[in-house]
Amino acid sequence: MKRLNYLVILGILGMLILTMVDSIPASAGKDNHAKINFTDDGVDTTLCGVGIPYHLEMRGHISVFCNKNKEFCEGFFHWNGIYTLTSNDHTLDFHAAINSRETWLNYDDSFIEDRGSFWVATLPGEGNVWGTVGRNTYYEFCVGEDPNRVCEYEPVHWSGMVFDDPDAVCNYLLNGS
């Protein structure tokens, strides 16, 4: 009798394992992991209502998951870096930690969504100021091949960055006080 119970339990476990293996998509491709660097220069018009030049340097880790035909890919990024704002000879460096998700529509086009971003800077005379991003989504479209590949970005949903003391940040950048 014990042998029969043992065989029934083994049979149930075997069916459970087969069910779990069968639920894994057969088309899943191998995931890829890479370290990447990103730099960008531009003008921030959302922070203080006027154009403030910025320089962005980010280092990140990406994990990309595709189906076996590479018809559909998603990437998950974790970024660290510095966002430097300079206005009227005043410079403010924000250190960043960002989590992003990118969904490729094809080789040249994708949607990128940033969530859970934190930015911190030390403001002279004030101490630390924090900026957070709830959710920013933008459309990326690229042309060319590496190393001459150029990408442009268009905001789709932009919550911007919210600071705990935006008046102090803008006052320092624009007036130096």
VOMI-14390 format. One record per residue: y, x, z of N, C-alpha, C, CB in turn; residue number from 1; residue in three letters. Coordinates in steps of 0.2 Angstrom, whole numbers, always signed. Glycine has a CB too. Layout:
% residues N
   n.y   n.x   n.z  ca.y  ca.x  ca.z   c.y   c.x   c.z  cb.y  cb.x  cb.z   k   r
     Y     X     Z     Y     X     Z     Y     X     Z     Y     X     Z NUM ALA
...
//
This chain:
% residues 177
   n.y   n.x   n.z  ca.y  ca.x  ca.z   c.y   c.x   c.z  cb.y  cb.x  cb.z   k   r
    -6    +4    +0    +0    +0    +0    +6    +4    +0    +0    -5    +6   1 MET
    +6   +10    +4   +12   +14    +4   +13   +17    -3   +11   +20    +9   2 LYS
    +8   +19    -7    +8   +22   -13   +12   +17   -18    +2   +24   -16   3 ARG
   +10   +10   -17   +13    +5   -22   +21    +5   -20   +10    -2   -21   4 LEU
   +23    +4   -14   +30    +4   -12   +33   +10   -15   +31    +4    -4   5 ASN
   +30   +16   -14   +33   +22   -16   +34   +22   -24   +29   +28   -15   6 TYR
   +29   +19   -28   +30   +19   -35   +36   +14   -37   +24   +17   -38   7 LEU
   +36    +8   -33   +41    +3   -35   +48    +6   -33   +40    -3   -30   8 VAL
   +49   +10   -28   +55   +13   -26   +57   +18   -32   +55   +16   -19   9 ILE
   +52   +22   -34   +53   +27   -39   +55   +24   -46   +47   +32   -40  10 LEU
   +52   +18   -47   +54   +15   -53   +61   +12   -53   +49    +9   -54  11 GLY
   +63    +9   -47   +70    +7   -47   +75   +12   -47   +70    +3   -40  12 ILE
   +73   +18   -44   +78   +24   -45   +78   +26   -52   +76   +29   -40  13 LEU
   +73   +26   -55   +72   +29   -62   +77   +24   -67   +65   +29   -65  14 GLY
   +76   +17   -66   +80   +13   -69   +87   +13   -68   +78    +5   -68  15 MET
   +89   +15   -62   +96   +16   -60   +99   +22   -63   +97   +16   -52  16 LEU
   +95   +27   -63   +97   +33   -67   +98   +32   -74   +92   +39   -65  17 ILE
   +93   +29   -77   +94   +27   -84  +100   +23   -86   +88   +24   -87  18 LEU
  +101   +18   -81  +107   +14   -82  +114   +18   -82  +107    +8   -77  19 THR
  +114   +22   -77  +120   +27   -76  +121   +31   -82  +120   +31   -70  20 MET
  +116   +34   -85  +116   +39   -90  +118   +35   -97  +109   +42   -92  21 VAL
  +116   +29   -97  +117   +24  -103  +124   +22  -103  +112   +18  -103  22 ASP
  +127   +22   -97  +134   +19   -97  +139   +25   -98  +136   +17   -90  23 SER
  +137   +31   -99  +142   +36  -101  +143   +36  -109  +139   +44   -99  24 ILE
  +149   +36  -111  +150   +35  -118  +147   +41  -122  +157   +35  -120  25 PRO
  +143   +39  -127  +140   +45  -131  +145   +48  -135  +134   +42  -135  26 ALA
  +150   +45  -137  +155   +49  -141  +160   +53  -138  +159   +43  -145  27 SER
  +159   +54  -131  +164   +58  -127  +163   +65  -129  +163   +57  -120  28 ALA
  +169   +68  -131  +169   +75  -133  +170   +80  -127  +174   +77  -138  29 GLY
  +170   +86  -128  +171   +91  -123  +178   +91  -121  +168   +98  -125  30 LYS
  +180   +91  -114  +187   +92  -112  +189   +99  -113  +188   +89  -105  31 ASP
  +196  +100  -114  +199  +106  -115  +204  +107  -109  +202  +107  -122  32 ASN
  +204  +113  -106  +209  +115  -101  +213  +121  -104  +206  +116   -94  33 HIS
  +220  +121  -103  +224  +126  -105  +230  +127  -100  +226  +125  -112  34 ALA
  +233  +133  -100  +239  +134   -97  +244  +134  -103  +239  +141   -93  35 LYS
  +250  +131  -102  +255  +131  -107  +262  +132  -104  +255  +124  -111  36 ILE
  +267  +134  -108  +274  +135  -106  +278  +131  -111  +276  +143  -106  37 ASN
  +284  +129  -108  +288  +124  -112  +295  +126  -110  +287  +117  -110  38 PHE
  +300  +127  -114  +307  +128  -113  +311  +123  -117  +309  +135  -114  39 THR
  +316  +121  -115  +321  +117  -119  +328  +118  -116  +319  +109  -118  40 ASP
  +333  +117  -121  +340  +118  -119  +343  +111  -122  +343  +124  -122  41 ASP
  +348  +109  -119  +351  +103  -121  +357  +101  -117  +346   +97  -122  42 GLY
  +359   +95  -117  +365   +92  -113  +362   +86  -110  +371   +90  -118  43 VAL
  +363   +86  -103  +361   +80   -99  +367   +75   -98  +359   +82   -92  44 ASP
  +367   +69  -101  +372   +65  -101  +371   +59   -96  +374   +62  -107  45 THR
  +365   +59   -92  +364   +53   -88  +365   +55   -81  +356   +52   -88  46 THR
  +366   +61   -79  +367   +63   -72  +374   +61   -69  +365   +70   -71  47 LEU
  +379   +63   -72  +386   +63   -69  +390   +59   -74  +389   +69   -68  48 CYS
  +387   +56   -79  +391   +52   -84  +395   +56   -89  +396   +48   -80  49 GLY
  +395   +63   -89  +397   +67   -94  +392   +72   -96  +404   +71   -91  50 VAL
  +393   +76  -101  +388   +80  -104  +388   +87  -100  +389   +82  -111  51 GLY
  +382   +88   -97  +381   +94   -93  +375   +98   -96  +380   +93   -85  52 ILE
  +377  +104   -98  +372  +108  -102  +366  +110   -97  +375  +115  -104  53 PRO
  +360  +110   -99  +354  +112   -95  +349  +116   -99  +350  +105   -93  54 TYR
  +345  +120   -95  +340  +124   -97  +334  +122   -93  +342  +132   -97  55 HIS
  +328  +121   -97  +322  +119   -93  +317  +124   -95  +320  +112   -96  56 LEU
  +313  +127   -90  +308  +131   -91  +302  +128   -87  +309  +138   -89  57 GLU
  +297  +126   -90  +291  +123   -86  +284  +127   -88  +290  +116   -88  58 MET
  +280  +128   -83  +273  +131   -84  +269  +125   -82  +272  +137   -79  59 ARG
  +263  +124   -86  +259  +119   -84  +252  +120   -85  +261  +113   -88  60 GLY
  +248  +116   -83  +241  +115   -84  +239  +109   -87  +236  +116   -77  61 HIS
  +235  +109   -93  +234  +103   -96  +226  +102   -97  +237  +103  -103  62 ILE
  +224   +96   -96  +217   +94   -97  +217   +89  -103  +213   +92   -91  63 SER
  +213   +90  -108  +213   +86  -114  +206   +83  -115  +216   +89  -121  64 VAL
  +206   +76  -116  +200   +73  -117  +200   +69  -124  +198   +68  -111  65 PHE
  +195   +70  -128  +195   +67  -134  +188   +64  -136  +197   +72  -140  66 CYS
  +188   +59  -140  +181   +57  -142  +178   +62  -147  +181   +50  -146  67 ASN
  +172   +62  -149  +169   +67  -153  +172   +68  -160  +161   +66  -154  68 LYS
  +175   +63  -163  +178   +64  -169  +185   +66  -169  +177   +58  -173  69 ASN
  +188   +67  -162  +195   +69  -161  +200   +63  -164  +197   +76  -164  70 LYS
  +197   +57  -164  +201   +52  -166  +206   +49  -161  +197   +46  -169  71 GLU
  +204   +50  -155  +208   +48  -149  +208   +53  -144  +206   +41  -147  72 PHE
  +214   +55  -142  +214   +61  -137  +220   +59  -132  +216   +68  -140  73 CYS
  +219   +61  -125  +223   +60  -120  +224   +67  -116  +222   +54  -115  74 GLU
  +230   +68  -114  +231   +74  -110  +234   +73  -103  +235   +79  -114  75 GLY
  +232   +76   -98  +235   +75   -92  +237   +82   -90  +229   +73   -87  76 PHE
  +244   +82   -88  +248   +88   -87  +250   +89   -79  +254   +89   -91  77 PHE
  +250   +94   -77  +253   +96   -70  +258  +101   -72  +248   +97   -64  78 HIS
  +265  +100   -71  +270  +105   -72  +273  +107   -66  +275  +102   -77  79 TRP
  +276  +114   -66  +280  +117   -61  +285  +120   -65  +276  +121   -56  80 ASN
  +291  +120   -63  +297  +124   -66  +303  +123   -63  +297  +122   -73  81 GLY
  +308  +125   -67  +315  +125   -65  +320  +122   -70  +318  +132   -64  82 ILE
  +324  +117   -68  +329  +113   -72  +336  +116   -70  +328  +106   -72  83 TYR
  +339  +120   -74  +345  +123   -72  +351  +119   -76  +345  +130   -74  84 THR
  +356  +117   -72  +362  +113   -74  +368  +118   -73  +363  +106   -70  85 LEU
  +372  +119   -78  +378  +123   -77  +384  +119   -80  +377  +130   -81  86 THR
  +389  +119   -76  +395  +116   -77  +401  +119   -74  +395  +108   -76  87 SER
  +406  +121   -77  +412  +124   -74  +411  +130   -70  +416  +118   -70  88 ASN
  +406  +134   -73  +404  +140   -69  +400  +139   -63  +410  +144   -67  89 ASP
  +398  +133   -62  +394  +131   -56  +386  +130   -59  +396  +125   -52  90 HIS
  +382  +133   -56  +375  +132   -58  +371  +129   -52  +372  +139   -60  91 THR
  +366  +125   -54  +362  +122   -49  +355  +122   -52  +364  +115   -47  92 LEU
  +350  +125   -48  +343  +126   -50  +339  +121   -47  +340  +133   -49  93 ASP
  +336  +116   -50  +331  +111   -47  +324  +114   -49  +332  +104   -50  94 PHE
  +320  +114   -43  +313  +116   -44  +309  +110   -44  +311  +121   -38  95 HIS
  +304  +110   -49  +301  +103   -51  +293  +104   -50  +302  +102   -58  96 ALA
  +291   +98   -49  +283   +97   -49  +283   +90   -53  +280   +97   -42  97 ALA
  +279   +90   -58  +279   +84   -62  +271   +83   -64  +283   +85   -69  98 ILE
  +269   +76   -64  +263   +74   -67  +264   +70   -73  +259   +70   -62  99 ASN
  +261   +72   -79  +262   +68   -85  +255   +66   -88  +266   +72   -90 100 SER
  +256   +61   -92  +250   +59   -96  +253   +58  -104  +247   +52   -94 101 ARG
  +249   +61  -108  +251   +61  -115  +245   +57  -119  +252   +68  -118 102 GLU
  +247   +53  -123  +242   +49  -128  +244   +51  -135  +242   +42  -126 103 THR
  +240   +54  -139  +241   +56  -145  +239   +50  -150  +237   +62  -148 104 TRP
  +244   +48  -155  +243   +43  -160  +240   +46  -166  +249   +40  -162 105 LEU
  +242   +53  -167  +239   +57  -172  +241   +64  -171  +241   +55  -180 106 ASN
  +240   +69  -175  +242   +76  -174  +249   +77  -172  +239   +80  -180 107 TYR
  +253   +73  -175  +261   +74  -175  +264   +69  -170  +264   +73  -181 108 ASP
  +261   +64  -168  +265   +59  -164  +261   +57  -158  +265   +52  -168 109 ASP
  +265   +56  -152  +262   +54  -146  +267   +51  -141  +259   +61  -142 110 SER
  +264   +48  -136  +268   +45  -131  +267   +49  -125  +266   +37  -130 111 PHE
  +272   +51  -121  +272   +55  -115  +275   +51  -109  +275   +62  -116 112 ILE
  +271   +50  -104  +274   +47   -98  +274   +51   -92  +269   +40   -97 113 GLU
  +279   +52   -89  +280   +56   -83  +280   +51   -77  +286   +60   -83 114 ASP
  +276   +53   -72  +276   +49   -66  +276   +53   -60  +270   +44   -65 115 ARG
  +279   +52   -54  +278   +56   -48  +281   +62   -49  +271   +56   -47 116 GLY
  +287   +63   -52  +291   +69   -52  +295   +70   -46  +295   +69   -59 117 SER
  +296   +76   -44  +300   +78   -38  +304   +84   -40  +296   +79   -32 118 PHE
  +310   +84   -39  +315   +90   -40  +319   +91   -34  +320   +88   -46 119 TRP
  +319   +97   -32  +323   +99   -26  +328  +105   -28  +318  +101   -20 120 VAL
  +334  +105   -25  +339  +110   -26  +342  +111   -19  +344  +109   -32 121 ALA
  +345  +117   -18  +349  +119   -13  +356  +119   -15  +347  +125    -9 122 THR
  +360  +114   -12  +367  +113   -14  +371  +117    -9  +369  +105   -14 123 LEU
  +375  +121   -11  +380  +125    -6  +384  +120    -2  +384  +130   -10 124 PRO
  +383  +122    +5  +387  +118    +9  +384  +111   +11  +394  +116    +7 125 GLY
  +379  +109    +8  +375  +102    +9  +368  +103   +11  +376   +98    +2 126 GLU
  +365  +108    +9  +358  +109   +10  +354  +106    +4  +356  +105   +16 127 GLY
  +347  +104    +5  +343  +102    +0  +345   +95    -2  +336  +102    +3 128 ASN
  +344   +94    -9  +345   +88   -12  +339   +86   -16  +352   +87   -17 129 VAL
  +336   +80   -16  +330   +78   -19  +332   +74   -25  +325   +75   -14 130 TRP
  +328   +75   -31  +328   +70   -36  +321   +68   -37  +331   +73   -42 131 GLY
  +320   +61   -39  +314   +59   -40  +314   +55   -47  +311   +54   -35 132 THR
  +308   +55   -50  +308   +51   -56  +302   +46   -55  +307   +55   -63 133 VAL
  +304   +39   -56  +298   +34   -55  +294   +34   -61  +301   +27   -54 134 GLY
  +297   +33   -67  +293   +33   -73  +298   +34   -79  +289   +26   -74 135 ARG
  +296   +39   -83  +300   +40   -89  +295   +41   -95  +304   +47   -89 136 ASN
  +296   +37  -100  +291   +37  -106  +295   +39  -112  +287   +30  -107 137 THR
  +292   +43  -116  +296   +45  -122  +291   +46  -128  +300   +51  -121 138 TYR
  +293   +45  -134  +290   +46  -140  +291   +53  -142  +291   +41  -145 139 TYR
  +285   +57  -144  +286   +64  -146  +284   +64  -154  +282   +69  -142 140 GLU
  +288   +66  -158  +286   +67  -165  +287   +74  -167  +289   +62  -170 141 PHE
  +282   +77  -170  +282   +84  -172  +281   +85  -180  +277   +88  -168 142 CYS
  +284   +91  -182  +283   +93  -189  +281  +100  -189  +289   +91  -194 143 VAL
  +277  +102  -194  +276  +109  -195  +269  +111  -191  +281  +113  -193 144 GLY
  +268  +118  -192  +262  +121  -189  +264  +126  -184  +257  +123  -194 145 GLU
  +260  +128  -179  +262  +134  -175  +263  +140  -179  +257  +134  -169 146 ASP
  +267  +145  -178  +272  +145  -173  +279  +141  -174  +273  +152  -171 147 PRO
  +279  +138  -180  +285  +135  -182  +285  +128  -181  +286  +136  -190 148 ASN
  +281  +125  -177  +281  +118  -175  +287  +116  -171  +274  +116  -172 149 ARG
  +290  +110  -173  +296  +108  -170  +295  +101  -168  +303  +108  -175 150 VAL
  +296   +99  -162  +295   +92  -159  +302   +89  -157  +290   +92  -153 151 CYS
  +303   +83  -158  +309   +79  -156  +306   +74  -151  +313   +76  -162 152 GLU
  +311   +71  -147  +309   +67  -141  +313   +61  -142  +308   +70  -135 153 TYR
  +311   +55  -141  +315   +49  -141  +313   +44  -135  +314   +45  -147 154 GLU
  +318   +43  -130  +316   +39  -124  +313   +32  -126  +322   +39  -120 155 PRO
  +308   +30  -123  +306   +23  -124  +307   +19  -118  +298   +23  -125 156 VAL
  +306   +21  -112  +307   +18  -105  +310   +24  -101  +301   +15  -102 157 HIS
  +316   +24   -99  +319   +29   -96  +322   +27   -89  +325   +33  -100 158 TRP
  +319   +28   -83  +322   +27   -77  +327   +32   -75  +316   +25   -72 159 SER
  +326   +38   -78  +331   +44   -76  +328   +47   -70  +338   +41   -76 160 GLY
  +333   +51   -67  +331   +54   -61  +336   +51   -55  +332   +62   -61 161 MET
  +333   +49   -49  +337   +47   -44  +338   +52   -39  +334   +40   -41 162 VAL
  +344   +53   -37  +345   +58   -31  +346   +55   -25  +351   +63   -33 163 PHE
  +345   +59   -19  +346   +56   -13  +354   +56   -11  +342   +60    -7 164 ASP
  +357   +61   -15  +365   +61   -14  +368   +63   -21  +367   +67    -9 165 ASP
  +368   +59   -26  +370   +60   -32  +378   +62   -33  +369   +54   -37 166 PRO
  +382   +59   -28  +389   +61   -28  +390   +68   -26  +393   +57   -23 167 ASP
  +386   +71   -22  +387   +78   -20  +385   +83   -25  +382   +79   -13 168 ALA
  +379   +81   -29  +377   +85   -35  +382   +85   -40  +370   +82   -38 169 VAL
  +385   +79   -42  +390   +79   -47  +397   +82   -45  +391   +72   -49 170 CYS
  +399   +81   -39  +405   +84   -36  +404   +92   -36  +406   +82   -29 171 ASN
  +398   +95   -35  +398  +102   -35  +398  +104   -42  +391  +104   -32 172 TYR
  +394  +101   -47  +394  +103   -54  +401  +102   -57  +389   +99   -57 173 LEU
  +404   +97   -56  +410   +96   -59  +417   +99   -56  +411   +88   -60 174 LEU
  +416   +99   -49  +422  +101   -46  +421  +108   -42  +425   +96   -41 175 ASN
  +415  +109   -40  +414  +115   -36  +414  +114   -29  +418  +121   -38 176 GLY
  +415  +108   -27  +415  +107   -20  +410  +102   -17  +422  +104   -18 177 SER
//
